[in-house]
Amino acid sequence: MEVKSRHHLRSDDVSALESDLSEKLGVSPDGDTYERVEFEDADREVILIDGEPQVAFFDEVPFLTVRGANAYEPERRLVTVDAGAISFVSDGADVMRPGITEATADISPDDLVVIAEESHGKVLAIGRARVEGSEMAGNEGKVVDSLHHVGDELYGFTA
C-alpha cells in the first residue's frame, strides 16, 4: 500500500473521531498524534494514532482496525466466534451462524462489527452485520461479511 498523502488531524476532527468511537464501541482512544493517511492504490483511508494504524474508513465510516480493536478492547458491536471458526475468519472468510458463540444486542443490520475469538478475546476481523445481534447465533447462514482481517494488506501496513 503506497501512501498518497499524510497529514495531522485538527483537534476538532480528533474530538469528533474519539466521540464517534466511544459512542459506537465504548472505547476511548488516547493518543498524542493523529494522522490521516490516504493511499495511491486503495480506496481506503487510515488514521494513525501515535504511528499505529488503529482506525480505518469503511465506506467513509471510521471504525477500529483489527490492531485498534486489540489495543482498545471494544465493549459494543462485538461478535464472538468459537475455536473452529478462527482459521476461517483469520483468512478473511465471512462469518457463519454455527461459529458464533455470542453477539452483543446492540448490533443492527449493516453495522460495522468487531469479530473476536472466545478463548482469549483477541480480535480477528472487522465485518459488516447482516442481521440483528440477537439473531447471530444459530445453525446456518452467513451473518457477517468480512471487511478486514488479520494478515490482510491493511493489517500489514506500517507507517
Rosetta constraint file for C-alpha pairs under 8 A:
AtomPair CA 1 CA 39 HARMONIC 6.41 0.50
AtomPair CA 1 CA 40 HARMONIC 7.30 0.50
AtomPair CA 1 CA 41 HARMONIC 6.58 0.50
AtomPair CA 1 CA 42 HARMONIC 7.29 0.50
AtomPair CA 1 CA 153 HARMONIC 7.27 0.50
AtomPair CA 1 CA 154 HARMONIC 8.00 0.50
AtomPair CA 1 CA 157 HARMONIC 7.06 0.50
AtomPair CA 2 CA 39 HARMONIC 5.56 0.50
AtomPair CA 2 CA 40 HARMONIC 5.53 0.50
AtomPair CA 2 CA 41 HARMONIC 6.67 0.50
AtomPair CA 3 CA 37 HARMONIC 6.81 0.50
AtomPair CA 3 CA 38 HARMONIC 6.00 0.50
AtomPair CA 3 CA 39 HARMONIC 4.43 0.50
AtomPair CA 3 CA 40 HARMONIC 5.89 0.50
AtomPair CA 4 CA 37 HARMONIC 7.46 0.50
AtomPair CA 4 CA 38 HARMONIC 5.35 0.50
AtomPair CA 4 CA 39 HARMONIC 4.66 0.50
AtomPair CA 4 CA 40 HARMONIC 4.86 0.50
AtomPair CA 5 CA 37 HARMONIC 5.79 0.50
AtomPair CA 5 CA 38 HARMONIC 5.22 0.50
AtomPair CA 5 CA 39 HARMONIC 6.92 0.50
AtomPair CA 6 CA 35 HARMONIC 6.54 0.50
AtomPair CA 6 CA 36 HARMONIC 5.62 0.50
AtomPair CA 6 CA 37 HARMONIC 4.50 0.50
AtomPair CA 6 CA 38 HARMONIC 6.44 0.50
AtomPair CA 7 CA 35 HARMONIC 5.33 0.50
AtomPair CA 7 CA 36 HARMONIC 5.47 0.50
AtomPair CA 7 CA 37 HARMONIC 6.81 0.50
AtomPair CA 8 CA 33 HARMONIC 7.33 0.50
AtomPair CA 8 CA 34 HARMONIC 5.77 0.50
AtomPair CA 8 CA 35 HARMONIC 4.21 0.50
AtomPair CA 8 CA 36 HARMONIC 6.20 0.50
AtomPair CA 9 CA 13 HARMONIC 6.02 0.50
AtomPair CA 9 CA 14 HARMONIC 6.27 0.50
AtomPair CA 9 CA 34 HARMONIC 5.68 0.50
AtomPair CA 9 CA 35 HARMONIC 5.60 0.50
AtomPair CA 9 CA 36 HARMONIC 6.53 0.50
AtomPair CA 10 CA 14 HARMONIC 6.33 0.50
AtomPair CA 11 CA 15 HARMONIC 6.18 0.50
AtomPair CA 12 CA 16 HARMONIC 6.19 0.50
AtomPair CA 13 CA 17 HARMONIC 6.12 0.50
AtomPair CA 14 CA 18 HARMONIC 6.10 0.50
AtomPair CA 14 CA 34 HARMONIC 7.07 0.50
AtomPair CA 15 CA 19 HARMONIC 6.05 0.50
AtomPair CA 16 CA 20 HARMONIC 6.09 0.50
AtomPair CA 17 CA 21 HARMONIC 6.23 0.50
AtomPair CA 17 CA 62 HARMONIC 7.50 0.50
AtomPair CA 18 CA 22 HARMONIC 6.07 0.50
AtomPair CA 18 CA 28 HARMONIC 6.30 0.50
AtomPair CA 18 CA 29 HARMONIC 6.19 0.50
AtomPair CA 19 CA 23 HARMONIC 6.15 0.50
AtomPair CA 19 CA 28 HARMONIC 7.98 0.50
AtomPair CA 20 CA 24 HARMONIC 6.16 0.50
AtomPair CA 21 CA 25 HARMONIC 5.59 0.50
AtomPair CA 21 CA 26 HARMONIC 6.80 0.50
AtomPair CA 21 CA 27 HARMONIC 6.12 0.50
AtomPair CA 21 CA 28 HARMONIC 7.04 0.50
AtomPair CA 21 CA 29 HARMONIC 7.90 0.50
AtomPair CA 21 CA 62 HARMONIC 7.90 0.50
AtomPair CA 21 CA 63 HARMONIC 6.91 0.50
AtomPair CA 21 CA 64 HARMONIC 7.84 0.50
AtomPair CA 22 CA 26 HARMONIC 4.42 0.50
AtomPair CA 22 CA 27 HARMONIC 4.70 0.50
AtomPair CA 22 CA 28 HARMONIC 5.58 0.50
AtomPair CA 23 CA 27 HARMONIC 7.92 0.50
AtomPair CA 24 CA 76 HARMONIC 6.73 0.50
AtomPair CA 24 CA 77 HARMONIC 7.34 0.50
AtomPair CA 25 CA 74 HARMONIC 5.19 0.50
AtomPair CA 25 CA 75 HARMONIC 5.82 0.50
AtomPair CA 25 CA 76 HARMONIC 4.57 0.50
AtomPair CA 25 CA 77 HARMONIC 6.29 0.50
AtomPair CA 26 CA 74 HARMONIC 5.88 0.50
AtomPair CA 26 CA 75 HARMONIC 5.49 0.50
AtomPair CA 26 CA 76 HARMONIC 6.09 0.50
AtomPair CA 27 CA 72 HARMONIC 6.10 0.50
AtomPair CA 27 CA 73 HARMONIC 7.18 0.50
AtomPair CA 27 CA 74 HARMONIC 5.68 0.50
AtomPair CA 27 CA 75 HARMONIC 7.33 0.50
AtomPair CA 28 CA 72 HARMONIC 7.40 0.50
AtomPair CA 29 CA 72 HARMONIC 7.05 0.50
AtomPair CA 31 CA 49 HARMONIC 5.64 0.50
AtomPair CA 31 CA 50 HARMONIC 5.74 0.50
AtomPair CA 32 CA 49 HARMONIC 7.39 0.50
AtomPair CA 32 CA 50 HARMONIC 6.10 0.50
AtomPair CA 33 CA 48 HARMONIC 7.75 0.50
AtomPair CA 33 CA 49 HARMONIC 5.76 0.50
AtomPair CA 33 CA 50 HARMONIC 5.02 0.50
AtomPair CA 33 CA 51 HARMONIC 7.56 0.50
AtomPair CA 34 CA 47 HARMONIC 6.48 0.50
AtomPair CA 34 CA 48 HARMONIC 5.58 0.50
AtomPair CA 34 CA 49 HARMONIC 4.78 0.50
AtomPair CA 34 CA 50 HARMONIC 6.44 0.50
AtomPair CA 34 CA 51 HARMONIC 7.87 0.50
AtomPair CA 35 CA 47 HARMONIC 5.45 0.50
AtomPair CA 35 CA 48 HARMONIC 5.04 0.50
AtomPair CA 35 CA 49 HARMONIC 6.72 0.50
AtomPair CA 35 CA 51 HARMONIC 7.79 0.50
AtomPair CA 36 CA 45 HARMONIC 6.96 0.50
AtomPair CA 36 CA 46 HARMONIC 5.81 0.50
AtomPair CA 36 CA 47 HARMONIC 4.56 0.50
AtomPair CA 36 CA 48 HARMONIC 6.40 0.50
AtomPair CA 37 CA 45 HARMONIC 5.62 0.50
AtomPair CA 37 CA 46 HARMONIC 5.17 0.50
AtomPair CA 37 CA 47 HARMONIC 6.19 0.50
AtomPair CA 37 CA 48 HARMONIC 7.37 0.50
AtomPair CA 38 CA 44 HARMONIC 6.82 0.50
AtomPair CA 38 CA 45 HARMONIC 4.83 0.50
AtomPair CA 38 CA 46 HARMONIC 6.78 0.50
AtomPair CA 39 CA 43 HARMONIC 7.20 0.50
AtomPair CA 39 CA 44 HARMONIC 6.82 0.50
AtomPair CA 39 CA 45 HARMONIC 6.75 0.50
AtomPair CA 44 CA 56 HARMONIC 7.14 0.50
AtomPair CA 44 CA 57 HARMONIC 6.15 0.50
AtomPair CA 44 CA 58 HARMONIC 7.16 0.50
AtomPair CA 45 CA 56 HARMONIC 5.80 0.50
AtomPair CA 45 CA 57 HARMONIC 5.57 0.50
AtomPair CA 46 CA 53 HARMONIC 6.22 0.50
AtomPair CA 46 CA 54 HARMONIC 7.56 0.50
AtomPair CA 46 CA 55 HARMONIC 5.71 0.50
AtomPair CA 46 CA 56 HARMONIC 4.26 0.50
AtomPair CA 46 CA 57 HARMONIC 6.37 0.50
AtomPair CA 47 CA 53 HARMONIC 5.87 0.50
AtomPair CA 47 CA 54 HARMONIC 6.35 0.50
AtomPair CA 47 CA 55 HARMONIC 4.97 0.50
AtomPair CA 47 CA 56 HARMONIC 6.03 0.50
AtomPair CA 48 CA 52 HARMONIC 4.86 0.50
AtomPair CA 48 CA 53 HARMONIC 4.42 0.50
AtomPair CA 48 CA 54 HARMONIC 5.92 0.50
AtomPair CA 48 CA 55 HARMONIC 6.88 0.50
AtomPair CA 48 CA 159 HARMONIC 7.99 0.50
AtomPair CA 49 CA 53 HARMONIC 6.53 0.50
AtomPair CA 49 CA 54 HARMONIC 6.21 0.50
AtomPair CA 49 CA 55 HARMONIC 7.92 0.50
AtomPair CA 51 CA 159 HARMONIC 6.25 0.50
AtomPair CA 52 CA 158 HARMONIC 7.23 0.50
AtomPair CA 52 CA 159 HARMONIC 7.01 0.50
AtomPair CA 53 CA 65 HARMONIC 7.12 0.50
AtomPair CA 53 CA 67 HARMONIC 7.10 0.50
AtomPair CA 53 CA 68 HARMONIC 7.12 0.50
AtomPair CA 53 CA 157 HARMONIC 7.42 0.50
AtomPair CA 53 CA 158 HARMONIC 7.31 0.50
AtomPair CA 53 CA 159 HARMONIC 7.66 0.50
AtomPair CA 54 CA 64 HARMONIC 5.69 0.50
AtomPair CA 54 CA 65 HARMONIC 5.20 0.50
AtomPair CA 54 CA 66 HARMONIC 7.49 0.50
AtomPair CA 54 CA 67 HARMONIC 5.72 0.50
AtomPair CA 54 CA 68 HARMONIC 3.91 0.50
AtomPair CA 54 CA 69 HARMONIC 7.49 0.50
AtomPair CA 55 CA 62 HARMONIC 6.39 0.50
AtomPair CA 55 CA 63 HARMONIC 5.46 0.50
AtomPair CA 55 CA 64 HARMONIC 4.30 0.50
AtomPair CA 55 CA 65 HARMONIC 5.13 0.50
AtomPair CA 55 CA 68 HARMONIC 6.32 0.50
AtomPair CA 56 CA 61 HARMONIC 7.99 0.50
AtomPair CA 56 CA 62 HARMONIC 5.61 0.50
AtomPair CA 56 CA 63 HARMONIC 5.67 0.50
AtomPair CA 56 CA 64 HARMONIC 6.17 0.50
AtomPair CA 56 CA 65 HARMONIC 5.88 0.50
AtomPair CA 57 CA 61 HARMONIC 4.96 0.50
AtomPair CA 57 CA 62 HARMONIC 4.37 0.50
AtomPair CA 57 CA 63 HARMONIC 6.21 0.50
AtomPair CA 58 CA 62 HARMONIC 6.41 0.50
AtomPair CA 58 CA 63 HARMONIC 7.09 0.50
AtomPair CA 63 CA 112 HARMONIC 7.44 0.50
AtomPair CA 64 CA 68 HARMONIC 5.11 0.50
AtomPair CA 64 CA 69 HARMONIC 5.57 0.50
AtomPair CA 65 CA 69 HARMONIC 6.02 0.50
AtomPair CA 65 CA 126 HARMONIC 6.90 0.50
AtomPair CA 65 CA 148 HARMONIC 7.47 0.50
AtomPair CA 65 CA 155 HARMONIC 7.71 0.50
AtomPair CA 66 CA 70 HARMONIC 6.20 0.50
AtomPair CA 66 CA 114 HARMONIC 7.93 0.50
AtomPair CA 66 CA 123 HARMONIC 6.02 0.50
AtomPair CA 66 CA 124 HARMONIC 6.48 0.50
AtomPair CA 66 CA 125 HARMONIC 5.80 0.50
AtomPair CA 66 CA 126 HARMONIC 6.52 0.50
AtomPair CA 66 CA 148 HARMONIC 7.41 0.50
AtomPair CA 66 CA 149 HARMONIC 6.64 0.50
AtomPair CA 66 CA 150 HARMONIC 6.77 0.50
AtomPair CA 66 CA 155 HARMONIC 7.00 0.50
AtomPair CA 67 CA 71 HARMONIC 6.21 0.50
AtomPair CA 67 CA 123 HARMONIC 7.99 0.50
AtomPair CA 67 CA 155 HARMONIC 7.17 0.50
AtomPair CA 68 CA 72 HARMONIC 6.14 0.50
AtomPair CA 69 CA 73 HARMONIC 5.39 0.50
AtomPair CA 69 CA 74 HARMONIC 6.27 0.50
AtomPair CA 69 CA 114 HARMONIC 7.31 0.50
AtomPair CA 69 CA 123 HARMONIC 6.48 0.50
AtomPair CA 70 CA 122 HARMONIC 6.29 0.50
AtomPair CA 70 CA 123 HARMONIC 5.72 0.50
AtomPair CA 74 CA 78 HARMONIC 7.14 0.50
AtomPair CA 74 CA 114 HARMONIC 7.79 0.50
AtomPair CA 76 CA 104 HARMONIC 6.40 0.50
AtomPair CA 76 CA 106 HARMONIC 6.81 0.50
AtomPair CA 77 CA 103 HARMONIC 7.49 0.50
AtomPair CA 77 CA 104 HARMONIC 5.86 0.50
AtomPair CA 77 CA 105 HARMONIC 7.89 0.50
AtomPair CA 77 CA 106 HARMONIC 6.18 0.50
AtomPair CA 77 CA 107 HARMONIC 5.42 0.50
AtomPair CA 77 CA 111 HARMONIC 7.86 0.50
AtomPair CA 77 CA 112 HARMONIC 7.35 0.50
AtomPair CA 77 CA 113 HARMONIC 4.97 0.50
AtomPair CA 77 CA 114 HARMONIC 6.19 0.50
AtomPair CA 78 CA 103 HARMONIC 5.73 0.50
AtomPair CA 78 CA 104 HARMONIC 5.59 0.50
AtomPair CA 78 CA 107 HARMONIC 7.94 0.50
AtomPair CA 78 CA 113 HARMONIC 5.85 0.50
AtomPair CA 78 CA 114 HARMONIC 4.93 0.50
AtomPair CA 78 CA 115 HARMONIC 6.09 0.50
AtomPair CA 78 CA 116 HARMONIC 7.29 0.50
AtomPair CA 79 CA 100 HARMONIC 7.10 0.50
AtomPair CA 79 CA 102 HARMONIC 6.11 0.50
AtomPair CA 79 CA 103 HARMONIC 4.34 0.50
AtomPair CA 79 CA 104 HARMONIC 6.65 0.50
AtomPair CA 79 CA 113 HARMONIC 6.88 0.50
AtomPair CA 79 CA 114 HARMONIC 6.04 0.50
AtomPair CA 79 CA 115 HARMONIC 4.80 0.50
AtomPair CA 79 CA 116 HARMONIC 6.25 0.50
AtomPair CA 80 CA 100 HARMONIC 5.80 0.50
AtomPair CA 80 CA 101 HARMONIC 5.70 0.50
AtomPair CA 80 CA 102 HARMONIC 5.31 0.50
AtomPair CA 80 CA 103 HARMONIC 6.08 0.50
AtomPair CA 80 CA 115 HARMONIC 5.82 0.50
AtomPair CA 80 CA 116 HARMONIC 4.91 0.50
AtomPair CA 80 CA 117 HARMONIC 5.46 0.50
AtomPair CA 80 CA 118 HARMONIC 5.71 0.50
AtomPair CA 80 CA 121 HARMONIC 7.89 0.50
AtomPair CA 81 CA 85 HARMONIC 6.16 0.50
AtomPair CA 81 CA 86 HARMONIC 7.15 0.50
AtomPair CA 81 CA 99 HARMONIC 5.32 0.50
AtomPair CA 81 CA 100 HARMONIC 4.32 0.50
AtomPair CA 81 CA 101 HARMONIC 5.41 0.50
AtomPair CA 81 CA 102 HARMONIC 7.23 0.50
AtomPair CA 81 CA 115 HARMONIC 7.14 0.50
AtomPair CA 81 CA 116 HARMONIC 6.23 0.50
AtomPair CA 81 CA 117 HARMONIC 4.96 0.50
AtomPair CA 81 CA 118 HARMONIC 5.85 0.50
AtomPair CA 82 CA 86 HARMONIC 6.89 0.50
AtomPair CA 82 CA 99 HARMONIC 5.55 0.50
AtomPair CA 82 CA 100 HARMONIC 6.18 0.50
AtomPair CA 82 CA 101 HARMONIC 6.07 0.50
AtomPair CA 82 CA 117 HARMONIC 6.04 0.50
AtomPair CA 82 CA 118 HARMONIC 5.68 0.50
AtomPair CA 82 CA 119 HARMONIC 7.82 0.50
AtomPair CA 83 CA 117 HARMONIC 6.83 0.50
AtomPair CA 83 CA 118 HARMONIC 7.17 0.50
AtomPair CA 83 CA 119 HARMONIC 7.53 0.50
AtomPair CA 84 CA 99 HARMONIC 6.78 0.50
AtomPair CA 85 CA 89 HARMONIC 6.05 0.50
AtomPair CA 85 CA 95 HARMONIC 7.93 0.50
AtomPair CA 85 CA 99 HARMONIC 5.38 0.50
AtomPair CA 86 CA 90 HARMONIC 5.89 0.50
AtomPair CA 86 CA 117 HARMONIC 6.63 0.50
AtomPair CA 86 CA 124 HARMONIC 7.57 0.50
AtomPair CA 87 CA 91 HARMONIC 6.24 0.50
AtomPair CA 88 CA 92 HARMONIC 6.60 0.50
AtomPair CA 88 CA 93 HARMONIC 5.34 0.50
AtomPair CA 89 CA 93 HARMONIC 4.91 0.50
AtomPair CA 89 CA 94 HARMONIC 6.64 0.50
AtomPair CA 89 CA 95 HARMONIC 6.65 0.50
AtomPair CA 89 CA 124 HARMONIC 6.66 0.50
AtomPair CA 89 CA 125 HARMONIC 6.80 0.50
AtomPair CA 89 CA 146 HARMONIC 7.81 0.50
AtomPair CA 89 CA 149 HARMONIC 7.30 0.50
AtomPair CA 90 CA 124 HARMONIC 5.63 0.50
AtomPair CA 90 CA 125 HARMONIC 6.81 0.50
AtomPair CA 90 CA 149 HARMONIC 5.86 0.50
AtomPair CA 90 CA 150 HARMONIC 5.46 0.50
AtomPair CA 90 CA 151 HARMONIC 7.34 0.50
AtomPair CA 91 CA 149 HARMONIC 6.99 0.50
AtomPair CA 91 CA 150 HARMONIC 7.28 0.50
AtomPair CA 91 CA 151 HARMONIC 7.43 0.50
AtomPair CA 92 CA 125 HARMONIC 7.59 0.50
AtomPair CA 92 CA 146 HARMONIC 6.05 0.50
AtomPair CA 92 CA 147 HARMONIC 7.69 0.50
AtomPair CA 92 CA 148 HARMONIC 7.08 0.50
AtomPair CA 92 CA 149 HARMONIC 5.64 0.50
AtomPair CA 92 CA 150 HARMONIC 7.87 0.50
AtomPair CA 92 CA 152 HARMONIC 7.94 0.50
AtomPair CA 93 CA 145 HARMONIC 7.88 0.50
AtomPair CA 93 CA 146 HARMONIC 6.25 0.50
AtomPair CA 94 CA 127 HARMONIC 7.99 0.50
AtomPair CA 94 CA 142 HARMONIC 6.79 0.50
AtomPair CA 94 CA 143 HARMONIC 7.73 0.50
AtomPair CA 94 CA 144 HARMONIC 5.78 0.50
AtomPair CA 94 CA 145 HARMONIC 4.74 0.50
AtomPair CA 94 CA 146 HARMONIC 4.85 0.50
AtomPair CA 95 CA 99 HARMONIC 7.13 0.50
AtomPair CA 95 CA 100 HARMONIC 7.80 0.50
AtomPair CA 95 CA 142 HARMONIC 5.86 0.50
AtomPair CA 95 CA 143 HARMONIC 5.98 0.50
AtomPair CA 95 CA 144 HARMONIC 4.97 0.50
AtomPair CA 95 CA 145 HARMONIC 6.52 0.50
AtomPair CA 95 CA 146 HARMONIC 7.12 0.50
AtomPair CA 96 CA 100 HARMONIC 7.12 0.50
AtomPair CA 96 CA 140 HARMONIC 6.77 0.50
AtomPair CA 96 CA 141 HARMONIC 5.54 0.50
AtomPair CA 96 CA 142 HARMONIC 4.28 0.50
AtomPair CA 96 CA 143 HARMONIC 5.67 0.50
AtomPair CA 96 CA 144 HARMONIC 7.05 0.50
AtomPair CA 97 CA 136 HARMONIC 5.88 0.50
AtomPair CA 97 CA 137 HARMONIC 4.97 0.50
AtomPair CA 97 CA 138 HARMONIC 5.01 0.50
AtomPair CA 97 CA 139 HARMONIC 5.88 0.50
AtomPair CA 97 CA 140 HARMONIC 5.39 0.50
AtomPair CA 97 CA 141 HARMONIC 5.64 0.50
AtomPair CA 97 CA 142 HARMONIC 6.18 0.50
AtomPair CA 97 CA 143 HARMONIC 6.22 0.50
AtomPair CA 98 CA 137 HARMONIC 6.51 0.50
AtomPair CA 98 CA 138 HARMONIC 5.60 0.50
AtomPair CA 98 CA 139 HARMONIC 5.04 0.50
AtomPair CA 98 CA 140 HARMONIC 6.04 0.50
AtomPair CA 98 CA 141 HARMONIC 7.97 0.50
AtomPair CA 99 CA 137 HARMONIC 7.72 0.50
AtomPair CA 100 CA 136 HARMONIC 6.93 0.50
AtomPair CA 100 CA 137 HARMONIC 5.27 0.50
AtomPair CA 100 CA 138 HARMONIC 7.67 0.50
AtomPair CA 101 CA 118 HARMONIC 7.65 0.50
AtomPair CA 101 CA 137 HARMONIC 6.36 0.50
AtomPair CA 102 CA 136 HARMONIC 7.44 0.50
AtomPair CA 102 CA 137 HARMONIC 6.40 0.50
AtomPair CA 103 CA 107 HARMONIC 7.74 0.50
AtomPair CA 103 CA 133 HARMONIC 5.30 0.50
AtomPair CA 103 CA 134 HARMONIC 6.91 0.50
AtomPair CA 103 CA 136 HARMONIC 6.55 0.50
AtomPair CA 103 CA 137 HARMONIC 7.56 0.50
AtomPair CA 104 CA 133 HARMONIC 5.63 0.50
AtomPair CA 104 CA 134 HARMONIC 7.37 0.50
AtomPair CA 105 CA 132 HARMONIC 7.39 0.50
AtomPair CA 105 CA 133 HARMONIC 4.83 0.50
AtomPair CA 105 CA 134 HARMONIC 5.57 0.50
AtomPair CA 106 CA 132 HARMONIC 7.90 0.50
AtomPair CA 106 CA 133 HARMONIC 6.44 0.50
AtomPair CA 107 CA 111 HARMONIC 6.39 0.50
AtomPair CA 107 CA 113 HARMONIC 7.60 0.50
AtomPair CA 107 CA 129 HARMONIC 7.37 0.50
AtomPair CA 107 CA 131 HARMONIC 7.86 0.50
AtomPair CA 107 CA 132 HARMONIC 5.42 0.50
AtomPair CA 107 CA 133 HARMONIC 4.59 0.50
AtomPair CA 107 CA 134 HARMONIC 7.91 0.50
AtomPair CA 108 CA 129 HARMONIC 6.88 0.50
AtomPair CA 108 CA 130 HARMONIC 7.83 0.50
AtomPair CA 108 CA 131 HARMONIC 6.22 0.50
AtomPair CA 108 CA 132 HARMONIC 4.52 0.50
AtomPair CA 108 CA 133 HARMONIC 6.42 0.50
AtomPair CA 109 CA 128 HARMONIC 7.79 0.50
AtomPair CA 109 CA 129 HARMONIC 5.13 0.50
AtomPair CA 109 CA 130 HARMONIC 4.74 0.50
AtomPair CA 109 CA 131 HARMONIC 4.54 0.50
AtomPair CA 109 CA 132 HARMONIC 5.57 0.50
AtomPair CA 110 CA 128 HARMONIC 5.57 0.50
AtomPair CA 110 CA 129 HARMONIC 5.07 0.50
AtomPair CA 110 CA 130 HARMONIC 5.85 0.50
AtomPair CA 110 CA 131 HARMONIC 7.68 0.50
AtomPair CA 111 CA 128 HARMONIC 5.58 0.50
AtomPair CA 111 CA 129 HARMONIC 5.41 0.50
AtomPair CA 112 CA 126 HARMONIC 7.06 0.50
AtomPair CA 112 CA 127 HARMONIC 5.65 0.50
AtomPair CA 112 CA 128 HARMONIC 4.52 0.50
AtomPair CA 112 CA 129 HARMONIC 6.33 0.50
AtomPair CA 113 CA 126 HARMONIC 5.77 0.50
AtomPair CA 113 CA 127 HARMONIC 5.28 0.50
AtomPair CA 113 CA 128 HARMONIC 5.87 0.50
AtomPair CA 113 CA 129 HARMONIC 6.55 0.50
AtomPair CA 114 CA 123 HARMONIC 6.86 0.50
AtomPair CA 114 CA 125 HARMONIC 6.30 0.50
AtomPair CA 114 CA 126 HARMONIC 4.85 0.50
AtomPair CA 114 CA 127 HARMONIC 6.54 0.50
AtomPair CA 115 CA 123 HARMONIC 5.69 0.50
AtomPair CA 115 CA 124 HARMONIC 5.81 0.50
AtomPair CA 115 CA 125 HARMONIC 5.13 0.50
AtomPair CA 115 CA 126 HARMONIC 5.87 0.50
AtomPair CA 115 CA 127 HARMONIC 7.16 0.50
AtomPair CA 116 CA 121 HARMONIC 5.52 0.50
AtomPair CA 116 CA 122 HARMONIC 5.31 0.50
AtomPair CA 116 CA 123 HARMONIC 4.02 0.50
AtomPair CA 116 CA 124 HARMONIC 5.41 0.50
AtomPair CA 116 CA 125 HARMONIC 7.09 0.50
AtomPair CA 117 CA 121 HARMONIC 5.21 0.50
AtomPair CA 117 CA 122 HARMONIC 5.70 0.50
AtomPair CA 117 CA 123 HARMONIC 6.48 0.50
AtomPair CA 117 CA 124 HARMONIC 6.95 0.50
AtomPair CA 118 CA 122 HARMONIC 7.85 0.50
AtomPair CA 124 CA 149 HARMONIC 5.83 0.50
AtomPair CA 124 CA 150 HARMONIC 5.59 0.50
AtomPair CA 125 CA 146 HARMONIC 6.91 0.50
AtomPair CA 125 CA 147 HARMONIC 7.47 0.50
AtomPair CA 125 CA 148 HARMONIC 5.54 0.50
AtomPair CA 125 CA 149 HARMONIC 4.05 0.50
AtomPair CA 125 CA 150 HARMONIC 6.24 0.50
AtomPair CA 126 CA 146 HARMONIC 6.22 0.50
AtomPair CA 126 CA 147 HARMONIC 5.74 0.50
AtomPair CA 126 CA 148 HARMONIC 5.15 0.50
AtomPair CA 126 CA 149 HARMONIC 6.29 0.50
AtomPair CA 127 CA 144 HARMONIC 5.89 0.50
AtomPair CA 127 CA 145 HARMONIC 5.24 0.50
AtomPair CA 127 CA 146 HARMONIC 4.29 0.50
AtomPair CA 127 CA 147 HARMONIC 4.91 0.50
AtomPair CA 127 CA 148 HARMONIC 6.77 0.50
AtomPair CA 128 CA 144 HARMONIC 5.40 0.50
AtomPair CA 128 CA 145 HARMONIC 5.11 0.50
AtomPair CA 128 CA 146 HARMONIC 6.58 0.50
AtomPair CA 128 CA 147 HARMONIC 7.06 0.50
AtomPair CA 129 CA 143 HARMONIC 6.08 0.50
AtomPair CA 129 CA 144 HARMONIC 4.51 0.50
AtomPair CA 129 CA 145 HARMONIC 6.53 0.50
AtomPair CA 130 CA 142 HARMONIC 7.81 0.50
AtomPair CA 130 CA 143 HARMONIC 5.02 0.50
AtomPair CA 130 CA 144 HARMONIC 5.58 0.50
AtomPair CA 130 CA 145 HARMONIC 7.32 0.50
AtomPair CA 131 CA 135 HARMONIC 6.26 0.50
AtomPair CA 131 CA 136 HARMONIC 6.62 0.50
AtomPair CA 131 CA 143 HARMONIC 6.06 0.50
AtomPair CA 131 CA 144 HARMONIC 7.87 0.50
AtomPair CA 132 CA 136 HARMONIC 6.64 0.50
AtomPair CA 136 CA 143 HARMONIC 6.23 0.50
AtomPair CA 148 CA 152 HARMONIC 6.80 0.50
AtomPair CA 148 CA 154 HARMONIC 7.28 0.50
AtomPair CA 148 CA 155 HARMONIC 7.73 0.50
AtomPair CA 149 CA 155 HARMONIC 6.93 0.50
AtomPair CA 150 CA 155 HARMONIC 5.86 0.50
AtomPair CA 151 CA 155 HARMONIC 5.60 0.50
AtomPair CA 151 CA 156 HARMONIC 6.24 0.50
AtomPair CA 152 CA 156 HARMONIC 6.27 0.50
AtomPair CA 153 CA 157 HARMONIC 6.25 0.50
